[in-house]
Amino acid sequence: MKKLVALSTAMLLLGVCGTAFAASSTTQTVTYEVSAINEISVSGNPGALIVSAAVAGSQPTAVTDATTTYAITTNGSAKRITGVLNTAMPANTLLKVTVTAPSTGTGAGQVTLTASAQSLVTAIGAVAESGIAISYEFSATAAAGVVASAQKTVTLTVADAA
């Protein structure tokens, strides 16, 4: 009888221990998405562009500033960077910009900025780069006369290709 009780106790303990080590599991559903990302920023403002010299018999000498850069992140394709002025430049003056393309785009070269959006870089694919050069040139003809110091806002936008 002692053997039967001992055997029953052992079987009972094995059954309890077996249940203590049983595993349990469950599942979860994880939803994910990557939204369209089109970000651009600039390093700051260029210095003042002051036309103040000319060679006698020639139009005033244009001035340039290439101290600013931009950063871009886009996960799209067929994007472009446009540039637009908040208002038109004074008569007989021009503000031009050259925006270097990131590794996945094509630069348009030097573009005259106006109050209408101009394509500065095209064919941009997915990219994340910074420190990309921007160069401004300001010119005026003698017919511009003296133009008081003023400011224009240049807006750069990452947009779908036209």
BAPA-173697 format. One line per field, with one value per residue: residue number from 1; residue in one letter; x negated, y negated, z of N, C-alpha, C, O in turn. Coordinates in nm, 4 decimals, padded with zeros to 6 digits, always signed. Example, Ala and Ser with C-alpha at 12.3 -4.5 7.8 and 13.67 -1.06 7.14 Angstrom:
BEGIN
i = [1,2] .
aa = [A,S] .
n.u = [-01.3190,-01.2850] .
n.v = [+00.5690,+00.2250] .
n.w = [+00.7800,+00.7080] .
ca.u = [-01.2300,-01.3670] .
ca.v = [+00.4500,+00.1060] .
ca.w = [+00.7800,+00.7140] .
c.u = [-01.3200,-01.2900] .
c.v = [+00.3300,-00.0030] .
c.w = [+00.7800,+00.7870] .
o.u = [-01.4236,-01.3409] .
o.v = [+00.3319,-00.1138] .
o.w = [+00.8465,+00.8039] .
END
This chain:
BEGIN
i = [1,2,3,4,5,6,7,8,9,10,11,12,13,14,15,16,17,18,19,20,21,22,23,24,25,26,27,28,29,30,31,32,33,34,35,36,37,38,39,40,41,42,43,44,45,46,47,48,49,50,51,52,53,54,55,56,57,58,59,60,61,62,63,64,65,66,67,68,69,70,71,72,73,74,75,76,77,78,79,80,81,82,83,84,85,86,87,88,89,90,91,92,93,94,95,96,97,98,99,100,101,102,103,104,105,106,107,108,109,110,111,112,113,114,115,116,117,118,119,120,121,122,123,124,125,126,127,128,129,130,131,132,133,134,135,136,137,138,139,140,141,142,143,144,145,146,147,148,149,150,151,152,153,154,155,156,157,158,159,160,161,162] .
aa = [M,K,K,L,V,A,L,S,T,A,M,L,L,L,G,V,C,G,T,A,F,A,A,S,S,T,T,Q,T,V,T,Y,E,V,S,A,I,N,E,I,S,V,S,G,N,P,G,A,L,I,V,S,A,A,V,A,G,S,Q,P,T,A,V,T,D,A,T,T,T,Y,A,I,T,T,N,G,S,A,K,R,I,T,G,V,L,N,T,A,M,P,A,N,T,L,L,K,V,T,V,T,A,P,S,T,G,T,G,A,G,Q,V,T,L,T,A,S,A,Q,S,L,V,T,A,I,G,A,V,A,E,S,G,I,A,I,S,Y,E,F,S,A,T,A,A,A,G,V,V,A,S,A,Q,K,T,V,T,L,T,V,A,D,A,A] .
n.u = [-00.0819,-00.1978,-00.3650,-00.1860,-00.0685,-00.2938,-00.3561,-00.1235,-00.1397,-00.3750,-00.2954,-00.0962,-00.2447,-00.4074,-00.2142,-00.1218,-00.3574,-00.4029,-00.1975,-00.2701,-00.4826,-00.3774,-00.3365,-00.2092,-00.0588,-00.0043,+00.1239,+00.0540,+00.1604,-00.0219,-00.0069,-00.1401,-00.2916,-00.4361,-00.4412,-00.4182,-00.7095,-00.8440,-01.0662,-01.2402,-01.5039,-01.6871,-02.0205,-02.0394,-02.0243,-02.1402,-02.4193,-02.3978,-02.3258,-02.4824,-02.4992,-02.7577,-02.9547,-03.1108,-03.2511,-03.3762,-03.1673,-03.0355,-02.7659,-02.6550,-02.8414,-02.7536,-02.6684,-02.7483,-02.6504,-02.7372,-02.6998,-02.5077,-02.3333,-02.1329,-01.9128,-01.7630,-01.4987,-01.3325,-01.1037,-00.9933,-00.9413,-01.0286,-01.0287,-01.0574,-01.2357,-01.1112,-01.1372,-01.0352,-00.9621,-00.8337,-00.7297,-00.7552,-01.0766,-01.2390,-01.2177,-01.4497,-01.6298,-01.7653,-01.7261,-01.8975,-01.9289,-02.1207,-02.0718,-02.2201,-02.1903,-02.0708,-02.2098,-02.0300,-01.9030,-01.8541,-02.0074,-01.8871,-02.0563,-02.1554,-01.8871,-01.6460,-01.4742,-01.1279,-00.7966,-00.6490,-00.6448,-00.9472,-01.1202,-01.3914,-01.5453,-01.5152,-01.3763,-01.4148,-01.4752,-01.4182,-01.5847,-01.8160,-01.9871,-02.2291,-02.3802,-02.3964,-02.4765,-02.3710,-02.3516,-02.3358,-02.2766,-02.2795,-02.1814,-02.1889,-02.0839,-02.2146,-01.9942,-01.8302,-01.8797,-01.9238,-01.8592,-01.6878,-01.7760,-01.6256,-01.4192,-01.3566,-01.1515,-01.2422,-01.0979,-01.1488,-01.0383,-00.9563,-00.8139,-00.5732,-00.6795,-00.6299] .
n.v = [+00.1173,-00.1161,-00.1478,-00.1950,-00.4370,-00.5999,-00.5829,-00.6950,-00.9540,-01.0409,-01.0381,-01.2288,-01.4561,-01.4780,-01.5334,-01.7869,-01.9369,-01.9126,-02.0671,-02.3134,-02.3830,-02.4210,-02.5998,-02.9178,-03.1148,-03.4051,-03.6301,-03.9303,-04.2023,-04.4125,-04.7250,-04.9142,-05.1918,-05.4065,-05.7375,-05.9910,-06.1794,-06.4937,-06.7104,-07.0168,-07.2350,-07.5348,-07.6632,-07.9159,-08.2742,-08.4395,-08.6701,-09.0341,-09.1589,-09.3807,-09.5985,-09.7879,-09.8800,-09.9401,-09.8927,-10.1551,-10.2579,-10.0166,-09.8035,-09.8021,-09.5976,-09.2684,-09.1040,-08.8302,-08.5613,-08.2772,-08.1410,-07.9912,-07.6796,-07.3870,-07.1321,-06.8225,-06.5873,-06.3290,-06.0717,-06.0113,-05.9961,-06.1438,-06.4183,-06.7767,-07.0848,-07.3979,-07.7543,-08.0708,-08.4194,-08.6462,-08.8870,-09.0770,-09.1703,-09.4971,-09.7267,-09.6758,-09.5212,-09.2055,-08.8964,-08.6110,-08.2544,-07.9664,-07.6405,-07.3676,-07.0296,-06.7475,-06.4153,-06.2582,-06.4156,-06.6710,-06.9691,-07.2934,-07.4904,-07.8366,-08.0336,-08.2828,-08.4380,-08.4920,-08.6222,-08.4058,-08.0513,-07.8831,-07.6135,-07.4708,-07.2493,-06.9295,-06.5972,-06.4534,-06.1839,-05.9414,-06.0551,-06.1659,-06.4209,-06.6697,-06.9997,-07.1024,-07.3119,-07.6541,-07.9335,-08.2803,-08.5520,-08.8945,-09.1517,-09.4683,-09.7106,-10.0191,-10.1760,-10.1156,-10.2926,-10.4377,-10.2071,-10.1591,-09.9842,-09.6719,-09.3806,-09.0480,-08.7611,-08.4348,-08.1418,-07.8050,-07.4981,-07.1545,-06.9669,-06.7813,-06.6631,-06.8678] .
n.w = [+00.0000,+00.0751,-00.1376,-00.3424,-00.2635,-00.2672,-00.5401,-00.6505,-00.5419,-00.6641,-00.9322,-00.9226,-00.8511,-01.0784,-01.2680,-01.1772,-01.1939,-01.4630,-01.5653,-01.4675,-01.6235,-01.8727,-02.1806,-02.2895,-02.5472,-02.7532,-03.0025,-03.1897,-03.3967,-03.5969,-03.7289,-03.9921,-04.1683,-04.4125,-04.4629,-04.7209,-04.7548,-04.7740,-04.7316,-04.6854,-04.6001,-04.5176,-04.4572,-04.3554,-04.4062,-04.7030,-04.7344,-04.7491,-05.0691,-05.2514,-05.5067,-05.6171,-05.7826,-06.1011,-06.4256,-06.6117,-06.8711,-06.8851,-06.7698,-06.4242,-06.1931,-06.1243,-05.8139,-05.5955,-05.3743,-05.2053,-04.9670,-04.8402,-04.7754,-04.8449,-04.7117,-04.7866,-04.7703,-04.9104,-04.9810,-05.2120,-05.5713,-05.8861,-05.8130,-05.7630,-05.7033,-05.6435,-05.6821,-05.5638,-05.5561,-05.3074,-05.3989,-05.7057,-05.8418,-05.8297,-06.1096,-06.3752,-06.2290,-06.1293,-05.9614,-05.9294,-05.8944,-05.8202,-05.7645,-05.6448,-05.7447,-05.5523,-05.5072,-05.6533,-05.8429,-06.1032,-06.1713,-06.2661,-06.3398,-06.3479,-06.2501,-06.3063,-06.0537,-05.9927,-05.9256,-05.9809,-05.9551,-06.0206,-06.1724,-06.0123,-05.9514,-06.0894,-06.1465,-05.9063,-05.6950,-05.4330,-05.1507,-04.8992,-04.7992,-04.7032,-04.6741,-04.9321,-05.2017,-05.2459,-05.4528,-05.4919,-05.7192,-05.7731,-05.9848,-06.1544,-06.3886,-06.5240,-06.5636,-06.3513,-06.1541,-05.8281,-05.5815,-05.2931,-04.9890,-04.9524,-04.8953,-05.0111,-04.9967,-05.0507,-05.1448,-05.1196,-05.2442,-05.2192,-05.4621,-05.6628,-05.9822,-06.2670] .
ca.u = [+00.0000,-00.2885,-00.4161,-00.0776,-00.0557,-00.4134,-00.3417,-00.0162,-00.1938,-00.4722,-00.2207,-00.0283,-00.3465,-00.4447,-00.1034,-00.1236,-00.4782,-00.3826,-00.1112,-00.3421,-00.5768,-00.3070,-00.3520,-00.0908,-00.0974,+00.1011,+00.0757,+00.0919,+00.1517,-00.0920,+00.0210,-00.2488,-00.2765,-00.5311,-00.3741,-00.5024,-00.7966,-00.9015,-01.1142,-01.3533,-01.5383,-01.8078,-02.1130,-02.0267,-02.0060,-02.2648,-02.4569,-02.3388,-02.3749,-02.4866,-02.5666,-02.8194,-03.0699,-03.0969,-03.3621,-03.3275,-03.1147,-02.9655,-02.6605,-02.7075,-02.8904,-02.6659,-02.7291,-02.7025,-02.6672,-02.7236,-02.7270,-02.4010,-02.3121,-02.0027,-01.9008,-01.6387,-01.4621,-01.2090,-01.0975,-00.9155,-01.0138,-00.9840,-01.0055,-01.1349,-01.2431,-01.0761,-01.1693,-00.9460,-00.9744,-00.7060,-00.6843,-00.8479,-01.1936,-01.2250,-01.2512,-01.5905,-01.7109,-01.7386,-01.7795,-01.9113,-01.9727,-02.1650,-02.0538,-02.2861,-02.1021,-02.1196,-02.2619,-01.9266,-01.8306,-01.9209,-01.9973,-01.8463,-02.1536,-02.1160,-01.7475,-01.5977,-01.3578,-01.0161,-00.6840,-00.5902,-00.7343,-01.0417,-01.1860,-01.5339,-01.6020,-01.4128,-01.4087,-01.4637,-01.4231,-01.4327,-01.7156,-01.8299,-02.1190,-02.2389,-02.5002,-02.3938,-02.5018,-02.2807,-02.4255,-02.2526,-02.3401,-02.1939,-02.2346,-02.1055,-02.1352,-02.2259,-01.8584,-01.7646,-01.9020,-01.9580,-01.7513,-01.7046,-01.7858,-01.4962,-01.4312,-01.2604,-01.1451,-01.2520,-01.0399,-01.1860,-00.9369,-00.9667,-00.6813,-00.5695,-00.7261,-00.5208] .
ca.v = [+00.0000,-00.2305,-00.1645,-00.2528,-00.5770,-00.6678,-00.5896,-00.7916,-01.0853,-01.0751,-01.0680,-01.3546,-01.5611,-01.4912,-01.6013,-01.9270,-01.9973,-01.9190,-02.1810,-02.4352,-02.4141,-02.4351,-02.7337,-02.9847,-03.2145,-03.4890,-03.7026,-04.0710,-04.2547,-04.5403,-04.8015,-05.0085,-05.2731,-05.5151,-05.8448,-06.0695,-06.2739,-06.5928,-06.8146,-07.0965,-07.3435,-07.6079,-07.6857,-08.0536,-08.3727,-08.4877,-08.8059,-09.1418,-09.1672,-09.5246,-09.6377,-09.9165,-09.9084,-09.9159,-09.9341,-10.2674,-10.2192,-09.8883,-09.7979,-09.7722,-09.4617,-09.1831,-09.0518,-08.6947,-08.5051,-08.1312,-08.0973,-07.9094,-07.5439,-07.3321,-06.9896,-06.7699,-06.4479,-06.2874,-05.9289,-06.0019,-05.9953,-06.2478,-06.5424,-06.8928,-07.1991,-07.5233,-07.8762,-08.1815,-08.5410,-08.6931,-08.9919,-09.0991,-09.2558,-09.6308,-09.7379,-09.6754,-09.4404,-09.0619,-08.8083,-08.4775,-08.1534,-07.8363,-07.5406,-07.2427,-06.9135,-06.6364,-06.3046,-06.1957,-06.5153,-06.7444,-07.1128,-07.3726,-07.5967,-07.9660,-08.0636,-08.4127,-08.4242,-08.5837,-08.5981,-08.2781,-07.9408,-07.8393,-07.4862,-07.4893,-07.1146,-06.8350,-06.4540,-06.4114,-06.0577,-05.9255,-06.1065,-06.2367,-06.4839,-06.8057,-07.0723,-07.1195,-07.4545,-07.7525,-08.0555,-08.3901,-08.6623,-09.0121,-09.2450,-09.5848,-09.7927,-10.1606,-10.2311,-10.0896,-10.4058,-10.3999,-10.1267,-10.1516,-09.8499,-09.6047,-09.2359,-08.9593,-08.6262,-08.3284,-08.0187,-07.6825,-07.3974,-07.0238,-06.9427,-06.6812,-06.7129,-06.9279] .
ca.w = [+00.0000,+00.0772,-00.2731,-00.4222,-00.2221,-00.3174,-00.6851,-00.6752,-00.5093,-00.7685,-01.0539,-00.8978,-00.8593,-01.2193,-01.3356,-01.1353,-01.2513,-01.6077,-01.5936,-01.4316,-01.7309,-02.0001,-02.2392,-02.3399,-02.6469,-02.8078,-03.1202,-03.2064,-03.5325,-03.5988,-03.8497,-04.0200,-04.2882,-04.4314,-04.5357,-04.8111,-04.6842,-04.8642,-04.6417,-04.7294,-04.5080,-04.5570,-04.3462,-04.3080,-04.5121,-04.7634,-04.6962,-04.8290,-05.2073,-05.2777,-05.6308,-05.5827,-05.8691,-06.2446,-06.5112,-06.6925,-07.0013,-06.8729,-06.6691,-06.2905,-06.1720,-06.0426,-05.6908,-05.5658,-05.2402,-05.2086,-04.8298,-04.7821,-04.8248,-04.8073,-04.6827,-04.8425,-04.7482,-04.9758,-05.0108,-05.3350,-05.6977,-05.9793,-05.7383,-05.8063,-05.6121,-05.7089,-05.6096,-05.5970,-05.4748,-05.2530,-05.4912,-05.8170,-05.8190,-05.8888,-06.2523,-06.4159,-06.1381,-06.1362,-05.8579,-05.9867,-05.7991,-05.8685,-05.6595,-05.6828,-05.7276,-05.4695,-05.5881,-05.7368,-05.9215,-06.2095,-06.1500,-06.3821,-06.3626,-06.2919,-06.2825,-06.2599,-05.9658,-06.0164,-05.8357,-06.0234,-05.9215,-06.1235,-06.1407,-05.9853,-05.9584,-06.1335,-06.1488,-05.7749,-05.6423,-05.2879,-05.1096,-04.7714,-04.8069,-04.6488,-04.7139,-05.0777,-05.2271,-05.3063,-05.4870,-05.5408,-05.7928,-05.7883,-06.0842,-06.1865,-06.4982,-06.4880,-06.5664,-06.2226,-06.0655,-05.6912,-05.5229,-05.1472,-04.9324,-04.9359,-04.8823,-05.0769,-04.9409,-05.1492,-05.0921,-05.1883,-05.2170,-05.2836,-05.5210,-05.7689,-06.1122,-06.3445] .
c.u = [-00.0865,-00.3415,-00.3108,-00.0597,-00.1739,-00.4036,-00.2338,-00.0641,-00.2912,-00.4008,-00.1475,-00.1248,-00.3905,-00.3352,-00.0996,-00.2421,-00.4636,-00.2966,-00.1840,-00.4362,-00.5084,-00.3180,-00.2179,-00.1367,+00.0252,+00.0437,+00.1222,+00.0838,+00.0877,-00.0635,-00.0921,-00.2256,-00.3923,-00.4604,-00.4720,-00.5810,-00.8618,-00.9437,-01.2354,-01.3777,-01.6657,-01.8915,-02.1028,-02.0045,-02.1402,-02.2963,-02.3894,-02.4059,-02.3675,-02.5671,-02.6240,-02.9371,-03.0344,-03.2274,-03.3054,-03.2861,-03.0403,-02.8561,-02.7233,-02.7436,-02.7958,-02.7422,-02.6690,-02.7230,-02.6409,-02.7481,-02.6196,-02.3928,-02.1711,-02.0149,-01.7656,-01.6218,-01.3305,-01.2159,-01.0154,-01.0042,-00.9546,-00.9445,-01.0889,-01.1393,-01.2084,-01.1185,-01.0794,-00.9737,-00.8370,-00.6462,-00.7922,-00.9645,-01.1675,-01.2673,-01.4026,-01.6840,-01.6716,-01.7997,-01.7788,-01.9621,-02.0193,-02.1556,-02.1158,-02.1919,-02.1598,-02.1615,-02.1583,-01.8523,-01.9156,-01.8987,-01.9622,-01.9487,-02.1051,-01.9773,-01.7124,-01.4715,-01.2542,-00.9085,-00.6030,-00.6917,-00.8171,-01.1017,-01.3359,-01.6102,-01.4880,-01.4643,-01.4679,-01.3949,-01.4432,-01.5750,-01.7057,-01.9722,-02.1137,-02.3678,-02.5094,-02.3919,-02.3854,-02.3656,-02.3296,-02.3368,-02.2376,-02.2601,-02.1344,-02.1679,-02.1459,-02.0878,-01.7833,-01.7765,-01.9468,-01.8364,-01.7805,-01.7114,-01.6462,-01.5219,-01.3234,-01.2632,-01.1474,-01.1970,-01.0812,-01.0890,-00.9716,-00.8262,-00.6898,-00.6181,-00.6070,-00.4846] .
c.v = [-00.1239,-00.2574,-00.2312,-00.4010,-00.6569,-00.6856,-00.6925,-00.9341,-01.1307,-01.1138,-01.2021,-01.4719,-01.5842,-01.5637,-01.7494,-01.9977,-02.0109,-02.0379,-02.3116,-02.4781,-02.4303,-02.5795,-02.7857,-03.0869,-03.2922,-03.5623,-03.8471,-04.1054,-04.3922,-04.6072,-04.9012,-05.0773,-05.3715,-05.6190,-05.9132,-06.1709,-06.3637,-06.7131,-06.8859,-07.2056,-07.4106,-07.6387,-07.8257,-08.1458,-08.4099,-08.6277,-08.9081,-09.1462,-09.3132,-09.5508,-09.7768,-09.9530,-09.8796,-09.9528,-10.0443,-10.2195,-10.0866,-09.8989,-09.7684,-09.6237,-09.3852,-09.1341,-08.9147,-08.6609,-08.3557,-08.0727,-08.0077,-07.7727,-07.5008,-07.1842,-06.9441,-06.6241,-06.4247,-06.1378,-05.9045,-05.9884,-06.1039,-06.3761,-06.6546,-06.9949,-07.3215,-07.6394,-07.9881,-08.2983,-08.5820,-08.8058,-09.0105,-09.1888,-09.3945,-09.6301,-09.7434,-09.6081,-09.2943,-08.9924,-08.6685,-08.3822,-08.0301,-07.7410,-07.4104,-07.1263,-06.8161,-06.5223,-06.2411,-06.2947,-06.5779,-06.8933,-07.1854,-07.4798,-07.7251,-08.0035,-08.2010,-08.3913,-08.5311,-08.5540,-08.4759,-08.1684,-07.8988,-07.7063,-07.5095,-07.3577,-07.0214,-06.6920,-06.4045,-06.2817,-06.0543,-05.9627,-06.1693,-06.2916,-06.6232,-06.8700,-07.0945,-07.2691,-07.5294,-07.8763,-08.1589,-08.4906,-08.7736,-09.1059,-09.3574,-09.6555,-09.9366,-10.2252,-10.2053,-10.2100,-10.3573,-10.3269,-10.1138,-10.0061,-09.7935,-09.4553,-09.1660,-08.8256,-08.5277,-08.2021,-07.9030,-07.5731,-07.2680,-06.9888,-06.8270,-06.7431,-06.7635,-06.8416] .
c.w = [+00.0000,-00.0624,-00.3612,-00.3890,-00.2772,-00.4679,-00.7221,-00.6493,-00.6172,-00.8964,-01.0395,-00.9099,-01.0033,-01.2975,-01.3042,-01.1981,-01.4013,-01.6455,-01.5632,-01.5437,-01.8656,-02.0492,-02.2875,-02.4437,-02.6916,-02.9281,-03.1158,-03.3535,-03.5239,-03.7330,-03.8704,-04.1533,-04.2929,-04.5170,-04.6296,-04.7278,-04.7882,-04.7806,-04.7027,-04.6263,-04.5593,-04.4333,-04.2869,-04.4269,-04.5734,-04.7120,-04.7865,-04.9658,-05.2499,-05.4041,-05.6065,-05.6733,-06.0140,-06.3118,-06.5996,-06.8311,-07.0000,-06.7674,-06.5324,-06.2771,-06.0781,-05.9204,-05.6606,-05.4181,-05.2499,-05.0693,-04.7700,-04.8489,-04.7892,-04.7783,-04.7362,-04.8012,-04.8202,-04.9994,-05.1363,-05.4567,-05.7862,-05.9047,-05.7996,-05.6943,-05.6938,-05.6199,-05.6568,-05.5028,-05.4231,-05.3369,-05.5983,-05.7745,-05.8784,-06.0364,-06.2725,-06.3152,-06.1560,-06.0158,-05.9173,-05.8787,-05.8748,-05.7502,-05.7103,-05.6550,-05.6262,-05.5631,-05.6803,-05.8246,-06.0298,-06.1862,-06.2783,-06.4166,-06.2988,-06.3425,-06.2260,-06.1777,-05.9984,-05.9121,-05.8790,-05.9966,-06.0428,-06.0792,-06.1276,-05.9939,-05.9980,-06.1193,-06.0168,-05.7354,-05.4918,-05.2466,-04.9711,-04.7695,-04.7452,-04.6989,-04.8639,-05.1093,-05.2917,-05.3337,-05.5452,-05.6175,-05.8073,-05.8875,-06.1080,-06.3060,-06.4492,-06.4813,-06.4352,-06.1308,-05.9289,-05.6334,-05.3735,-05.1019,-04.9081,-04.9254,-04.9638,-05.0030,-05.0558,-05.0827,-05.1811,-05.1465,-05.2893,-05.3313,-05.6201,-05.8978,-06.1915,-06.4636] .
o.u = [-00.0552,-00.3610,-00.3439,-00.0378,-00.1566,-00.4387,-00.2525,-00.0328,-00.2895,-00.4392,-00.1389,-00.0926,-00.4087,-00.3642,-00.0766,-00.2275,-00.5071,-00.3209,-00.1590,-00.4662,-00.5771,-00.3099,-00.1270,-00.2459,+00.1397,-00.0769,+00.2181,+00.0074,+00.1368,-00.0932,-00.1353,-00.1515,-00.4413,-00.4237,-00.5933,-00.5254,-00.9275,-00.8659,-01.3216,-01.2831,-01.7425,-01.8415,-02.1537,-01.9699,-02.2422,-02.2110,-02.3306,-02.5283,-02.2597,-02.6880,-02.5504,-03.0111,-02.9411,-03.3044,-03.1974,-03.3611,-02.9865,-02.8545,-02.8341,-02.6840,-02.7633,-02.8648,-02.5543,-02.8022,-02.5354,-02.8101,-02.6378,-02.4383,-02.1000,-02.1131,-01.6671,-01.7182,-01.2306,-01.3212,-00.9733,-01.1257,-00.8429,-00.8393,-01.1799,-01.0575,-01.2672,-01.1336,-01.0503,-01.0046,-00.7356,-00.5240,-00.9056,-00.9522,-01.0838,-01.3429,-01.4742,-01.8043,-01.5583,-01.9106,-01.6736,-02.0293,-01.9646,-02.2230,-02.0683,-02.1221,-02.2816,-02.1490,-02.1961,-01.7463,-02.0326,-01.7845,-02.0027,-01.9299,-02.0235,-01.9528,-01.7453,-01.3739,-01.2883,-00.9274,-00.4994,-00.8118,-00.7645,-01.1309,-01.4000,-01.7251,-01.3770,-01.5802,-01.5604,-01.2724,-01.4813,-01.6726,-01.6005,-02.0670,-02.0079,-02.4531,-02.6196,-02.3145,-02.3135,-02.4428,-02.2520,-02.4537,-02.1239,-02.3789,-02.0142,-02.2900,-02.0918,-02.0660,-01.6808,-01.6948,-02.0016,-01.7247,-01.8856,-01.6590,-01.5601,-01.6345,-01.2136,-01.3676,-01.0654,-01.2446,-01.0533,-01.0604,-01.0113,-00.7320,-00.7983,-00.5999,-00.4972,-00.3948] .
o.v = [-00.2236,-00.3723,-00.3147,-00.4819,-00.7679,-00.7917,-00.7693,-01.0250,-01.2471,-01.2102,-01.2791,-01.5741,-01.6985,-01.6465,-01.8307,-02.1082,-02.1100,-02.1025,-02.4118,-02.5967,-02.4517,-02.6724,-02.7099,-03.1418,-03.2519,-03.5554,-03.8810,-04.0433,-04.4793,-04.5510,-04.9661,-05.0290,-05.4151,-05.5912,-05.8954,-06.2390,-06.3151,-06.8066,-06.8227,-07.2621,-07.3508,-07.6401,-07.8499,-08.1002,-08.4117,-08.6948,-08.8724,-09.1381,-09.3640,-09.5280,-09.8717,-10.0468,-09.8052,-10.0342,-10.0283,-10.1495,-10.0464,-09.9916,-09.7151,-09.5373,-09.4310,-09.1238,-08.8867,-08.7238,-08.3130,-07.9672,-07.9537,-07.7529,-07.5679,-07.1194,-07.0178,-06.5476,-06.4918,-06.0840,-05.7921,-05.9717,-06.1500,-06.4344,-06.6295,-06.9922,-07.3468,-07.6246,-07.9995,-08.2789,-08.5556,-08.8184,-08.9652,-09.2713,-09.4087,-09.5435,-09.8078,-09.6346,-09.2636,-09.0248,-08.6143,-08.4234,-07.9946,-07.7589,-07.3514,-07.1248,-06.8024,-06.5339,-06.1757,-06.2606,-06.5439,-06.9392,-07.1439,-07.5533,-07.7229,-08.0051,-08.2318,-08.3337,-08.6457,-08.4716,-08.4462,-08.1897,-07.8813,-07.6880,-07.5612,-07.3543,-07.0330,-06.6691,-06.3232,-06.2705,-06.1545,-05.9096,-06.2193,-06.2182,-06.6854,-06.8038,-07.1044,-07.3442,-07.4778,-07.9192,-08.1290,-08.5122,-08.7504,-09.1362,-09.3435,-09.6590,-09.9710,-10.3179,-10.2690,-10.2285,-10.2478,-10.3787,-10.0635,-09.9166,-09.8599,-09.4096,-09.2184,-08.7838,-08.5354,-08.1611,-07.9016,-07.5567,-07.2699,-06.9818,-06.7814,-06.8628,-06.7084,-06.8766] .
o.w = [-00.0650,-00.1021,-00.4453,-00.4792,-00.3275,-00.5196,-00.8165,-00.7262,-00.6573,-00.9625,-01.1352,-00.9705,-01.0450,-01.3839,-01.3938,-01.2504,-01.4599,-01.7474,-01.6302,-01.5573,-01.9654,-01.9688,-02.3212,-02.4290,-02.6712,-02.9515,-03.0464,-03.4274,-03.4521,-03.8384,-03.7751,-04.2389,-04.1887,-04.6311,-04.6189,-04.6417,-04.8803,-04.7613,-04.7638,-04.5715,-04.6347,-04.3208,-04.1774,-04.5358,-04.5044,-04.6538,-04.8886,-04.9761,-05.2810,-05.4079,-05.5790,-05.6437,-06.0442,-06.2609,-06.6565,-06.8991,-07.1031,-06.6865,-06.5261,-06.3412,-05.9686,-05.9224,-05.6953,-05.3480,-05.2967,-05.0559,-04.6609,-04.9616,-04.7144,-04.8146,-04.7315,-04.7977,-04.7943,-05.0335,-05.1638,-05.4462,-05.7630,-05.9312,-05.8787,-05.6023,-05.7990,-05.4986,-05.7759,-05.3853,-05.4877,-05.3449,-05.5825,-05.6840,-05.9675,-06.0806,-06.1959,-06.3154,-06.1932,-05.9734,-05.9512,-05.7842,-05.9792,-05.6487,-05.8073,-05.5536,-05.6144,-05.6851,-05.7774,-05.8770,-06.0471,-06.1819,-06.3869,-06.5135,-06.2066,-06.4632,-06.1115,-06.2259,-06.0277,-05.8227,-05.8196,-06.0135,-06.1527,-05.9611,-06.2191,-06.0379,-05.9460,-06.0848,-06.0162,-05.7415,-05.4313,-05.2997,-04.9313,-04.7415,-04.7365,-04.7580,-04.9178,-05.0500,-05.3773,-05.2479,-05.6360,-05.5856,-05.8482,-05.8767,-06.0854,-06.3212,-06.3441,-06.4033,-06.4111,-06.0407,-05.9161,-05.6362,-05.3337,-05.1683,-04.8503,-04.9447,-04.9827,-04.9529,-05.1473,-04.9768,-05.3010,-05.0279,-05.4058,-05.2523,-05.6562,-05.9204,-06.1836,-06.5402] .
END
